[in-house]
Amino acid sequence: MSELELDSNVLKNIKAEEEYTADNIQVLEGLEAVRKRPAMYIGDISQKGLHHLVYEVVDNSIDEALAGYCDKIDVEIHPDNSVSVLDNGRGIPVDFHEKEKKSALEVVMTVLHAGGKFDKGSYKVSGGLHGVGVSCVNALSKHMIVKVFRNGKSYEQEYAYGKPLYSVKEIGPTDKTGTYVKFTPDDGIFVVTEYDFNILSTRLKELAYLNKGITLTLTDHRDPNGDDAFPPEDVKDNIVTYYSEHGLLDFIQYLDETREKITPEPIYIEGERGGVPLEIAMEYNTSFSENIHSYVNNINTIEGGTHLAGFRRALTRTLKNYADKSGMLAKLKFEISGDDFREGLTAIISAKVAEPQFEGQTKTKLGNTEVMGAVDQMVSEYLGYYLEEHPMAAKDIVNKVILAATARHAARKARELVQRKNVLSGSGLPGKLADCSERDASKCELYLVEGDSAGGSAKMGRNRQYQAILPLRGKILNVEKAMQHRAFDSEEIKNIYTALGVTIGTEEDSKALNLSKLRYHKVIIMTDADVDGSHIATLILTFFFRYMKELIENGYVYIATPPLYLIKKGTTQKYAWDEDGRTAITQELSTDGTEKGLKIQRYKGLGEMNPEQLWETTMDPAARTLRKVFINNASEADRIFSMLMGDEVPPRREFIELNATYANIDA
């Protein structure tokens, strides 16, 4: 077996003869703080935190899979929005825990930082390293039931608000193994209690790609015609199944399905270096963005870390050495940077690390220095082989790098012009910007408004103390299909940069956004409530995702929700934000359930609303509804933006046909 082949036994980190018993469960501290400060443990108490509960339970099952004892995980959403997870692993130990004087199952479910992951003999590779997972879920659930199938017997225990209702009891014989967990989130803690089928299915799909050979299913038992209806894609009989035979090879083809490829097939690397199993897939395309997604033990390390640094270092060095030897850089009059080697690159890096050191509770940046060398060594060796054995593909890659370097050189000049406007005498702000008087950025809001007409209403209706207005002319440049220097040549994009006061480039990353002089901590996209308005909002979001992702990651980007209808009867008037709202108000105000006697105005644009109406429906903090933009899954967001705003028409048409019924799309 060569060094680059992954031994099938690498992930079977627990030998069959080793016991997994109560002695492997180590206790670090109690559970009381979780209910008092839930956001410290799961991020927030809204949609993101709600779905995180499911991830924590599923991660325990995945850990069993990483240990080689589980190959099927079933997740179900029940009619009352409770969720159950069933796996066919070994089952949580139920025997007596000497130190805690109770069943090991009860210890795992009710004590923070209690689990087999702290015992090196039980789990050598684990995502839930902090051990807060399933006990946190229990603490934040008003009801939970756990069933364990182990040693030919079934066991059960129920909990309310994290506390056991009775001792672990044996409930009968069984011929299967595994763990079943069903929980109902505490609606006294969570402000959102409805599970989103799309969010859960996206995560399970991601886990299937990252763990080839494991079958994951998601079943939705809720009313498919209700408000919680799921989309039709991949769904049959209320169930979706994910299974990947080829792992990251399947993953990268899924992510890049709407992009034009440069390399004939993905470059795939799988093996182990320094005791670290690695799997890497990469390919070049004709796009102008860098899309690298890194994972450690199935955790999406959105801030990167040593594994990403090792990959970038090896990629730059190996490609530059090849390009220098080939003589293709001889006529280039300026230096090539690391950014140039990554433009148009889609890559997925998955490392399985025995004792990962993450920076912070959120586990988004890997700190293990030894992983950098392992990734660097493997990528350098394998990529070097690939370039020598595929000269045509190597030539196409280097030509792409040269094109990127040339465009970057042009973009740098354009970018300097943009940034120079910020330090000119006077304010250097766009002429169309109606700024606010407040200078504390944390209190300031910037509305990006579609068109001069709507901008005029917004300027007149706003609170001048803390609300600034920047009208945008027409549809801004689609940056998904444009080189970087074209983006900085765009007048509307230049105005956004100068209004925000941000600059591009830090010591660590030449493409990073420098937020040190950001002038507003709320950037609100306000467009018409129709198809054209949605398109403009999508163009702006594409720009933010590709060029100002840090704004989204810091929670600074919002979408305003103006009404679509004004419904009047006599002196009574009410606003409706969609067709359902219009129907409900019509039935409320009319005597016979029809529109007779009602005056219904459909707003074709924000400009049709007078300043007072715009303020009371869309801009008044006491009455408005803002939708906060966040990146739930970076790889899926990357794929969606590429599909919606890229060159390939068929995937976009298919997406619209599948989702038009569920998306608020006008006729």
VEXGULUM-779628 format. One record per residue: x, y, z of N, C-alpha, C in turn. Coordinates in steps of 0.2 Angstrom, whole numbers, plus 2048, in hexadecimal, padded with zeros to 3 digits. Last residue first. Layout:
! residues N
XYZXYZXYZ ...
! end
This chain:
! residues 667
71B8B77C971A8B57C271D8B97BD 7288B87D67228BB7D27218B77CC 72D8AD7E372E8AF7DC7288B27D8 7318A87F072C8AD7EF72E8B17E8 7348977EF73789D7F07318A27EE 72C88C7ED72D88D7F47308947F5 72A88B7DF72488B7E372588D7EB 73888B7DB7338917DA72D8917DE 7408807DC73F8847E273A88A7E1 74187A7D07408767D673E87A7DC 7448847C773E8807C673C87C7CD 7508897CD74A88D7CD7448897CC 75887E7CA7578817D17518857D2 75887E7BC7558787C075487A7C7 75E88A7B97578897B77548837BB 76B8877BE76788D7C176088C7BF 76F87D7B676F87B7BD76A8817C1 76F8837A976B87E7AB76A87C7B2 77988E7A97728907A976E88A7AB 7888947AF78488E7AD77D88F7AE 78E89F7B478D89F7AD7888997AB 7888A47C578D8A27C078A8A27B9 77E8A77CE7818AC7CB7868AB7C6 77989A7D377489F7D17778A57CD 7858927D477F8907D077B8967CE 78D89A7DD78F8987D678A8967D2 78489A7E87868A17E478889F7DE 78488C7EB77E8907E977F8967E5 79188A7EF78E8867E978888A7E6 7938927FA7978937F47948907EE 78988C80278889380078D8947FA 78F8808047898808017888877FE 79B88480B79C880805795880801 79688A81779A88E81279A88A80B 78788B81E78B88681C78F889816 78289782378189182778588B825 7868A78257888A182178789B825 7798B382677F8AF8297808A9824 7708C28277738BD8237798BA826 7608C582F7688C582F76B8C082B 7538CF82A7568C882A75D8C882A 7498D983374F8D88307518D1830 73A8E283473D8DB8357438DB830 7358F083E7378ED83873A8E583A 7328F684A72C8F384672F8EF841 73C8FD8507378FA8547328F6851 7449028467468FC84A7418F984E 73D90683673D90783E73F901842 73E90182974490482C743906834 7328FB8257388F882373E8FB827 7269028297268FB82772D8F8827 72990F82C72590B83172490482F 73191482173391482872F90F82C 72891381772E90F81673190E81D 71E91C81A71C91481A72391081A 72592881A72292582072091E820 72992980D72E92881272B925818 71E91E80272192580572592480B 7229137F67209147FD72391B7FF 7279117EA7209137EA71E9147F1 73490D7EB7339147EA72C9167EA 7349007ED7349047F373390B7F1 7288F97E172E8FB7E372E8FF7E9 71B8F67E07208F37DA7278F57DC 7108F17EB7168F57EA71A8F27E5 6FF8F07E97058EC7E870B8F17E7 6F18F47F26F78F77EE6FD8F27EF 6E08F27F36E78EE7F46EC8F17EF 6D38F67FC6D78F97F76DE8F67F9 6C38ED7FE6CA8EE8006CE8F27FA 6B78EA7F96B78EF7FE6BE8F1800 6BB8D97F66B68DE7F56B78E47FB 6C38CF7F76C78D57F76C28DB7F6 6BB8C38036BE8C57FC6C18CC7FD 6B68C080F6BC8BC80D6BF8BE806 6AB8C88126AA8C280F6B08BE80D 6B08D38186AB8D081C6A98C9819 6C28D681A6BC8D68176B78D281A 6CD8D58236CA8DC8226C38DB81E 6D18C78236D08CB82A6CB8D1829 6D38C48166CE8C181A6CC8C4820 6DE8CD8146D78CE8106D28CA814 6E78C881C6E58CE81E6DE8D081A 6E98BB8166E78BC81D6E48C281F 6EE8BF8096E88BB80A6E58BC811 6FA8C680C6F48C98096EE8C680A 7018BC8126FF8C18166F98C5813 7038B48076FF8B180C6FD8B7811 70B8BC7FF7048BB7FD7008B8802 7138C880A7138C380570C8C1803 7128D38127188D28107198CC80B 7068DF8147078D881370E8D7810 6FF8EC81F7048EA81A7048E281A 6EF8F58216F48F08236F98EE81D 6E49018266E98FF8216EE8FA824 6D59098286D990482A6DE902825 6CC9128236D19158266D690F829 6C79078166C590D81A6CB91081D 6D38FC8156CC8FC8156C990281A 6E18F780C6DD8FC80F6D68FB80F 6F18F180B6EA8EF80B6E68F480F 7008F08026FC8F48076F58F3806 70C8E37FF7068E67FE7048EB804 7198E08037188E07FC7118E37FA 7258E980E71F8E580C71E8E5805 7378E58107318E980E72B8E680D 7428E081973D8DC8167378E1815 7548E081774E8E38197488DF816 7618D681C75D8D78177568DA81A 7728D982276B8D78237678D981D 7828D682A77E8D78237778D5825 78A8D48347898DB8337848DB82D 7908C883A7898C983B7878D0839 79D8C483679C8C883C7958CA83E 79A8BE82A79D8BA82F79C8BE836 7978C98227928C48237948C082A 7A48CF82279E8D38247988CE826 7AC8C681C7AD8C78237A78CB826 7A98C680E7A68C18127A78C281A 7AA8CF8037A98D180A7A68CC80F 7AB8C87F77B08CD7F97B08CF800 7A18BD7F77A88BC7F37AD8C17F6 7978C27FF7998BB8007A08BA7FD 7948CF7F97968CE8007998C7801 7908CB7EC7968CF7ED7998CF7F4 7858C47EF78A8C07EC7918C47ED 77D8CE7F477F8C87F97858C47F6 77B8D57E877E8D87EE7818D37F3 7738CB7E177A8CE7DE77E8D17E4 7688CA7E976D8C47E87748C77E6 7628D77E87658D47EF76A8CF7EE 75F8D67DB7648DB7DD7678D97E4 7568CB7DB75C8CB7D77618D07D9 74C8D17E374F8CB7E67568CA7E2 7488DB7DB74B8DD7E174F8D77E4 7428D47D07488D87CF74C8DA7D5 7378CE7D873D8CA7D57438CE7D3 7348D87E67328D47E07388D17DE 7358E27F07338DC7F27308D87EC 7458EB7EE73E8EA7ED73C8E37EE 7518EC7FB74F8EC7F47488EB7F4 75E8EF8067568F08057548F17FE 7698E88107678E88097608E9809 7728F081D76C8ED81B76A8EE814 77E8EE82877E8EF8217778EC81F 7838F383777D8F083477D8F282D 78E8F983B78D8F283D7878EF83B 7989058327919028347918FB836 7A590782F7A190D83179A90B834 7B58FF8327AE8FE82F7A9904833 7C28FF8347BF9068337B8905831 7C58F28357C78F683B7C48FD83A 7C38E882C7BD8EB82F7BF8F0834 7CA8E281D7CC8E68237C68EA826 7C88D38157C58DA8167C78DC81D 7D58CB80C7D18CB8127CE8D2813 7DF8C98037D88CA8007D38CB806 7EA8C78097EA8CD8057E38CE802 7EC8C281A7E98C18147E78C780F 7F48C78247F38C08237F08BE81D 7F48D58237FA8D28237FA8CA822 7E68D88187E98D881E7F08D581E 7DB8DF80C7E18DD80D7E48DE815 7D18ED80A7D28E68087D98E5809 7C68F78157CC8F68107CD8EF80F 7B79018187BB8FB8187C18FB813 7AD90A8177B490C81A7B890681B 7A190A8117A29058177A890781B 7A391280779E91480C79F910812 7AC90C7FF7AE9128027A9914808 7A59007FB7AC9007FF7AD906803 79A9057F47999017FA7A09017FF 7A190C7EA79D9107EE79C90C7F5 7A69017E37AB9067E67A790A7EB 79A8FC7DE79E8F87E37A38FC7E7 7969067D57929047DB7969007E0 7A09067CC79F90C7D079B90A7D6 7AC8FA7C97A58FB7CA7A49017CE 7BA8F77CA7B88FC7C67B18FE7C6 7B98EC7D37BC8F27D67BB8F87D1 7B58E27CA7B18E47D07B38EB7D3 7BF8E27C17B98E47BE7B48E67C4 7C98DC7C87CA8E37C77C48E67C4 7C48CE7CA7C48D37CF7C58DA7CD 7B88CA7BD7BF8CA7C07BF8CF7C5 7A88C27BE7AC8C87BD7B38C77C0 79E8BA7C37A08B97BC7A58BF7BA 79B8BE7CF79C8B77CE79F8B67C7 7978CB7CF79F8CA7D07A08C37CF 78E8D47C678E8CD7C97958CB7C9 78B8E57CB78F8E07C778F8D97CA 77B8EA7D07828EA7D07858E57CC 76D8F17C77708EB7CA7788EB7CA 76A9027CC7698FC7C876B8F67CB 77390B7D777090B7D07709057CD 76F90C7E87739097E37709097DC 7719187F676D9157F07729127EB 7739168067789168007739137FA 77191E81576E91B80F77291C809 77191B82777491E82177191B81B 76B91E83776A91B83176D91F82B 76D92684277192084277091C83B 76793384076C93284577092C844 75C93283776393583576893483A 75292683475492A83A75B92C838 74992882474E92582974F92982F 74292E81A73E92B81F743928825 74A93481174593881474293581A 75292980C75592F80F750933813 74892180774B91F80D74F924810 7449297FC73F927801742925808 7509287F574D92F7F774892E7FD 75191B7F275691E7F67549257F9 7479197E97469167F074B9197F5 74D9207DF7469227E174591F7E8 75991A7DC7599217DF7529237E2 75C9097E175A90E7DD7599157E0 75C9007EF75B8FF7E77589057E4 7679037FC7619037F97619037F1 76F8FE80A7708FE8037698FD7FF 77090781976B90481476E90480D 77990582777A90782077590381C 77990A83877690683377790982C 78290B84778090E84177E90883C 78790785378090A85377E90C84D 79490385178F8FE854788900854 79A90F84D79890A84879390584B 79791F852798918855796913850 79292A84D79992884B79B92184E 78393184678792D84B78D92A848 77E93683A78293B83F786937844 77F92E82A77C92F831780934835 77F93381978293081F77E931825 77A92E80A77793380F77A930816 78492D7FC78392B802780930807 7879327EF7809307F077F92E7F8 7959347F079193A7F07899387F1 79F92A7FC79B92B7F57969317F6 7AC9338057A692E8047A292F7FE 7B693B8087B89368037B2931802 7B69458117B493F8147B693980F 7C594F8107BE94E8107BC947812 7D29478067D094D80A7C894D80A 7D29358067D293C8027D0941807 7D192980A7D692D80E7D793480A 7C89228027C792280A7CB92780D 7CD9217F67C89267F77C69277FE 7D69177F67D991E7F77D39237F8 7CF90C7F47D190D7FB7D39147FC 7CD90D7E67C790D7EA7C990F7F1 7DA90D7E27D69137E07D09137E5 7DD9007E67E19067E97DD90C7E7 7D68F97DD7D48F97E47D78FF7E8 7DC8FB7D17D58FD7D27D38FE7D9 7E88F57D47E88FC7D27E18FF7D3 7E48E87D67E78EC7DC7E78F37DA 7DF8E47CA7DA8E57D07DD8E97D5 7EA8E27C37E68E77C17E18E97C6 7EF8D77CA7F48DD7C97EF8E37C7 7E58CE7C97E78D17CF7EB8D77CF 7E78CB7BB7E18CE7BD7E28D17C4 7F38C57BC7F28CA7B87EC8CE7BA 7F08BA7C47F58BF7C67F58C57C2 7E78B37BC7E58B67C37EA8BB7C5 7EF8AF7B27E98B37B07E78B77B7 7F88A77B87FA8AD7B57F58B27B4 7EF89D7BC7F28A07C17F58A77BF 7EB8987B07E689B7B47E989F7B9 7F78927AC7F48987A87EF89B7AC 7F88887B67FD88E7B67FA8947B2 7EE8807B17ED8837B87F28897B8 7F287C7A47EC8807A57EB8837AC 7FD8757A87FE87B7A47F887F7A4 7F786A7AE7FC86F7B27FD8757AE 7F08647A47ED8677AA7F186C7AE 7FC86079D7F786579A7F386879F 8038577A580685E7A38018637A0 80284D7B17FC8507AD7FE8577AA 80D84A7B88098457B48048477AF 8118557BE8168527B981284D7B5 8068587C680885D7C180D85A7BC 80684D7CE80084E7CA8028537C4 81184E7D68108487D180B84A7CC 80E85A7DD8148597D98138547D4 8038557E480285A7DF80885A7DA 80A84C7ED80584A7E880484F7E3 8138557F481584F7F181084D7EB 80B85F7F98118617F581385A7F1 8028588017FF85C7FB80585D7F6 80A85380B80684E807804852800 81085E81181485880E810854809 80586581580A86881180E86380D 7FF85D81F7FC85F819800861813 80A85C82880785682580385881F 80C86982C81186582980E85F825 7FF86C83280287082D80786C829 7FF86383D7FA8628377FC866831 80786884780986284380586183D 80087284D80587484880786E844 7EF87584F7F48708507FA87184A 7E487D84E7EA8808507F087B851 7D68828447DA87D8477E187F848 7C788A8477CE88B8457D3886848 7BB88884D7BB88A8467C288B843 7B588585A7B98808567B988284F 7AE88D8637AB88C85D7AF887858 7B788F86E7B288A86E7AE888868 7C88918687C289386A7BD88D86A 7D188885C7D188F8607CA891861 7D58778607D187D85C7D1883860 7DE86A85D7DE8708617DB87685E 7DA85985D7DA85F85A7DA86585F 7E184B85D7DF8508637E0857860 7DF8458507DE8418577DC84685C 7D784A8427DD84B8477DB84884E 7D58498327D28468387D884683D 7D08558267D685282A7D284F830 7CD85A8167CA85781C7CF853820 7CA86780B7CF86480F7CC861815 7C686B7FB7C38698017C9865805 7C58787EF7C98737F27C68717F9 7C68817E07C287E7E57C58787E8 7CD88F7D97CE8897DC7C98877E1 7CD89C7D47CA8977D07CB8907D3 7DC8A07DC7D68A27D87D389D7D4 7E889B7E17E18987E47DB89B7E0 7F28A17DC7F289A7DB7EC8977DE 7F08AE7E07F08AD7D97EF8A57D8 7F38AF7EE7EC8AF7EC7EB8AD7E4 8018AE7EE7FE8A87F07F68A87EE 8078B77DF8068B77E68028B07E7 8148BB7D480E8B87D580D8B77DD 81B8CB7CF81B8C57D38148C27D4 81C8D07BE81B8D27C581A8CB7C8 81D8CD7B18218D37B38208D47BA 8208BE7A881B8C27AD8208C77B0 8278B67A18268BC79E8218C17A3 8298AA7A882F8AE7A682D8B57A4 8208A17AC8208A77B08258AC7AD 8238957A581D8997A481C8A07A7 82D88D7A882F8937A48298977A3 82C8817AF8298817A982B8877A5 8328857BC8358807B78338807B0 82788E7C082E8917BF83288C7BA 81D8857C181C88A7BC82388D7BB 82287D7CC82087A7C582087F7C0 8238867D68298827D48288807CD 81588A7D781A88F7D582188B7D2 80F87E7DC80D8817D58138867D3 81687C7E88178777E381587A7DC 8138887EF81A8867EE81A8817E8 8058887F080988E7ED81088C7EB 80287C7F67FF87D7EF8038837EC 80887D80280B8787FE8088797F7 80188880880888880780B883802 7F48838087F68898047FD889803 7F68788117F387780A7F587D806 7FA87E81D7FE87981A7FC878812 7EE88681F7F588981E7F988481B 7E587C8227E488081C7EB88481A 7EA87782E7E98728287E9876821 7EA8828367F187F8347F087A82E 7DC88C8317E18898367E7886833 7CB89082E7D188D82C7D688A831 7BF8958327C589A8337CC897831 7B788A8317B689082C7BC89582D 7B887B8317BD8808347BD886830 7AC8708347AE87582F7B287B832 7B086083A7AE86783C7B086C836 7B58548367AE8568347AC85D836 7C285583A7BD85083E7B685283D 7C28648337C685F8377C185B83B 7C286B8237BF8688287C486482C 7C08798177C587581B7C1872821 7BF87E8077BB87C80D7BF877811 7C288B7FC7C58868007C1885806 7C18947EF7BC8907F37BF88A7F6 7C38A37E77C789E7EB7C289A7EF 7BD8A97D77BD8A97DF7C18A37E1 7BB8A97CA7C08AE7CD7C08AE7D4 7B989A7C07B789F7C47BC8A47C7 7BE88F7B97BE8967B67BC89B7BA 7C68847C47C18867C07C288D7BD 7CF8767CB7CF87D7C97C987E7C4 7CD86C7DA7CD86D7D37CD8747D1 7D08607E77D18667E47D08667DC 7CF8577F67CD8577EF7CD85F7ED 7D684D8037D68547FF7D48537F8 7D88468127D584580C7D484C809 7E383F81E7E184481B7DD842814 7E783A82F7E48388287E183E825 7F683C8377F08408357ED83D82F 8028368397FC83383D7F683783C 80A83C82F80B83D83680583B83B 7FE83982380583C82580583E82C 7F48308187F683181F7FD834820 7E883380B7ED82F80E7EE831816 7E483A7FC7E18368027E7832805 7DF8457F07E48437F47E18407FA 7DB8497DF7D98467E67DF8437E9 7D58557D57DB8527D77DA8507DE 7C78527C97CA8557D07D18517D1 7CB8547B87C88507BD7CB8537C4 7D085E7AF7CC8597AD7C88557B2 7D086F7B57D38687B57CE8637B3 7C68787B27CD8787AF7D08727AF 7B48787B17BB8767B47C08777AF 7A88847B57AC8817AF7B387F7B2 79C8807C17A18847BF7A58807B9 7928787C779087E7C27958827C0 79886F7CF79486D7C97928727C5 7A08707DA7A28737D479E8727CE 79A8697E479B8707E579D8747DF 79A85C7DE79485F7E07958677E1 7A885A7DD7A485A7D779D85D7D8 7AB8597EB7AE85F7E77AA85F7E0 7A484E7EF7A38547F27A585A7ED 7AA8437E97A38457E77A184C7EA 7B78447EE7B68457E77AF8467E5 7B48427FC7B58497FA7B584A7F2 7AB8347FA7AD8397FE7AE8407FB 7A78297F27AD82C7F17AF8327F5 79A8267F679F8217F67A68237F5 78E82D80179482E7FC7998297FC 77E83080478382B80478882D7FF 76E83580B77583780877A832809 75D83780876383280A769835807 74E83D80E75483E80A75983A80C 73C83C80E74383A81174883B80C 72F83E80A73184181073883F812 72F8377FD72C83480372E83780A 73E83E7F97398397F77368367FD 74884B7F47448497F973F8447F6 7508527EB75384C7EE74E8497F3 7468617ED74D85E7EB74F8587EF 73B8677F273A8607EF74185D7ED 73C86D80373C86E7FC73C8677F9 72F86C81073686B80E73686B806 72587681B72687181572D871813 72087D82672787A826728875820 713880823719885823720883823 70D87181A70D87781F71387C81E 70E86781270A86C81070A872814 71485D819718860813714866810 71585C82A71085D82571486081F 72385282F71E85883071A85882A 72D84982F72684683072184C831 73B84782573684C82872F84A829 74A83F82774383E82673F844829 75A83C82175684182474F840822 76883182276183282075E838824 77882B81D77483082176D83181E 78481F81C77D82181A77A82581F 79581F81879082081D78982281A 79E82080E79C819810797819816 7A782E8137A582A80E7A3823811 7A683C81A7A683581D7A4830818 7A38478137A98478177AB84081A 79784480D79D8458097A384480D 78F84481879083E81479683E810 79085181D79384B82179484581D 789857813790859814793853818 77C85281677F85180F787852810 77A85782277A85082177E84E81B 77986581F77E86382377F85B823 76E86581677486781477A865818 76486181F76685C81976C85F817 76386C82876586582A767861825 75F87681F765877823767870825 75387181975887281575F873819 74A87082474C86A82175286B81D 74B87883374B87982C74E873829 74087884174687583E745876836 73A88484C73988084673F87E843 73E88C85673D88585873B881852 74689A85C744897856743890858 74A89E8697458A286674289F85F 74C89287674D89486F74789886C 74689288374D89488274E89687B 73A88C88373B892888742895887 73B88287B73888887873888E87D 74787687A74387A87F74188187C 74686986E74986F871744873875 74485987174085E870743865873 74C84A86B74C84F87074785586D 75383986B74D83E86974D84386E 75F82E86775D83486B758838867 76581E86775F82286475E828869 77381486277081986776B81D863 77880386177780A85F77480E864 7747F285A7787F785F7777FE85C 7677E585B76B7EA85876F7EE85D 75F7DC8617647D985D7687DE85A 7597DD87275A7E086C7607DC868 74E7DC8817547DA87D7547DD876 74A7EA88C7497E488874F7E2884 74D7F58947467F58917457EF88D 7557FB8A27557F689D74E7F589A 75780C8A67548068A77558018A1 75E8198AF75F8158A975C80E8AB 7528218BA75881E8B975881A8B2 7488308B47498298B87508268B6 74A83C8AF74483B8B27438348B6 7598468B07568408AF74F83F8B2 7598578A97598538AF75684C8AE 75885F89E75E85C8A075F8588A6 74A86189C74F86689E7558648A0 7488508A074485689F74985C8A1 74B84089974D84689D74884B89B 74C82E89A74983489874B83A89C 75481F89475482489975182A896 75780D89175381488F754818895 75D7FF88775D80388D75A80A88C 75D7EF88175B7F688075B7F9887 76A7E387E7657E58827637ED880 7767DE8787707DA87776A7DC87B 77F7E887A7807E287D77A7DD87D 7747F587677A7F387877A7EC87C 76C80387376B7FC8717737F9871 76381087C76A80D87A769805878 75A81E87A75A81787A761814878 75582D88275A82987F759822880 74B83C88174B83488275183187E 74784B88774C84788374B840885 74085C88873F854889744851884 74586888774086788C73E86088D 75686B88575086788374B867888 76286F88A75E874886758871883 76886388F76786989376286E890 76A85C88476585A88976385F88D 77486387D76D86287A76886087F 77E86188677B868885774868882 78085488577E85688C77B85D88B 78585387877F85087A77C852880 79285D87978C85C874786859877 79D85F88079786288379186087F 7A985A87C7A585688079F859883 7B38608747B186387A7AD85F87F 7B38588687B885786D7B785A874 7AA85285E7A88558647AD855869 7B284B8547B08528537AE855859 7C08408567BA8428587B8849857 7CB8328587C98388537C283A855 7CC8298627D282D8607D083385B 7C282586F7C18288687C882C867 7C781C8797C181B8767C081F86F 7D481F87D7D381887B7CC817877 7D382C8827D782B87B7D6824879 7C68348887CA82E8897CD82C882 7BE83D8847C483F8887C883A88A 7B483787E7B883B8797BE83D87D 7AA8328857AF82D8847B5831880 7A583E8927A483A88B7AA83688A 7A184E8987A18478997A0843893 79E85C8977A58598967A6852899 79085B8A279485F89D79B85C89D 78584F8A578B8528A778F8558A2 77B84889F77984D8A477F8508A7 77F83D896779842894778848899 78983789C78A83A89678583F894 7828328A87888378A978983A8A2 7798298A377782F8A677C8348A7 78282089E77E82389977B82A89C 78881B8A978C81F8A57888238A0 77E81C8B877F8198B178481E8AD 7878218C77818208C378381D8BC 7938268CE78E8218D17878218CD 79D82C8C97978308C979282C8CD 7A78228C97A88298CC7A282D8CE 7A28178C37A48178CA7A581E8CD 7948148BA79A8198BA79C8198C1 78E8058B378E80A8B979580E8B9 7898058A278B8028A878C8078AD 78680A89678180B89B7838088A1 78D81288878E80E88D78980F893 78481587978781887E788813884 78780B86A78380C87078780F876 78F80885F78F80386578A80586A 78480D85178A80C85578A80785A 77981084977B80984A78280884D 76E81E84F77481B84B77581484D 76282A84E76482384F76A82184B 75B83885476183685076282F853 74D84385375083D85575683B851 74585285874984F85474C849857 73585B85873B85885C73F854856 72B861851732864850737861855 72085985172085E857727862857 72285084771D85584671D85B84B 73584E84672E84C848729851847 74284A83C73E85083F73784D840 74F83E83E74883F83C745846840 75D83683875B83C83B75383D839 76882883976182A83775F83083B 77682183377482683876D829835 78281483177B81782F77981B835 78E80F83578D81182E78681382C 79980D84379380F841793811839 7A680A8477A180684A79A809848 7B28128447B180C8417AB808843 7B481E8497B781984D7B681284A 7AB8258417B38278407B6821844 79F8218467A181F8407A982083F 79F82785379F8208527A181D84C 79F83484E7A58328517A582B852 79283484979783584479E833847 78B83585578A82F85179082F84B 78F84185979083C85D790835859 78984984F791849850793843854 77C84985277E84584C78684484D 77C85185D77A84A85E77C846858 78085D85878485A85D78285385E 77786084E77D85E84C78185B851 76B86385576B85D85177285B84F 77086F85B76E86A85F76E86385B 77187885077787585377686F858 76487C84E76787784A76D87484C 76488685875F88085876287A854 76E88F85476F88B85A76A88585A 76889484976F89184877088C84E 75C89A84D75C894848763890848 76089E85E75C89F85875D899854 76989F86876389B86975E89C864 77B89B86477589F86576F89B867 78689286778689886378189D864 78688887178388686A78388C866 78C88E87C78E88787A78B885873 78989A87E79089987F79189287C 77B89A87E77F89C87878689B878 77689688B77789188577B89487F 77889989977C89C89477C89888E 7708918A17708988A277389C89D 77188489C76A88789B76B88F89D 77F88289F77C882898776886897 7838828AC7848888A97808888A2 7808758B177C87A8B377C8808AE 7888698B078486B8AA7808728AB 79A8668B67928668B678F8698B0 7A985E8B07A58638B379E8628B2 7AF8528AC7B38588AD7AF85D8B1 7B18408AC7AC8468AD7B184C8AF 7B28348A07B58388A47B183E8A5 7B082389B7AC82A89C7AF82E8A1 7B681789C7B881C8977B5823897 7AF8108A57B58128A77B88178A2 7A480B89E7A38118A27A98148A5 7AC80688F7A78058957A780C898 7B27FE8837AF8048837AA804889 7C17F48817BA7F58847B87FC884 7C97ED8737C97F28787C27F387A 7C77E58687C87E286E7C87E7874 7C77ED85D7C17EA85F7C17E7866 7CE7FD85F7CF7F685E7C97F2861 7CA80C8597C980885F7CA80185D 7CB81284D7D08148527CF810858 7CA81183E7C880C8437CC80D849 7D18188357CB81C8397C881783E 7DA80F82F7DC8158337D7818837 7D68058287D680482F7D880A833 7D980781B7D280781D7D1806824 7E58138177E480D81A7DD80C81D 7E681C8097E381C8107E2815812 7F481F8007EE81C8007EC81B808 8018257FF7FB8297FE7F48267FE 80A81B802809820807803824806 80380B7FB8078117FB805816801 8047FA800800800800804806800 
! end
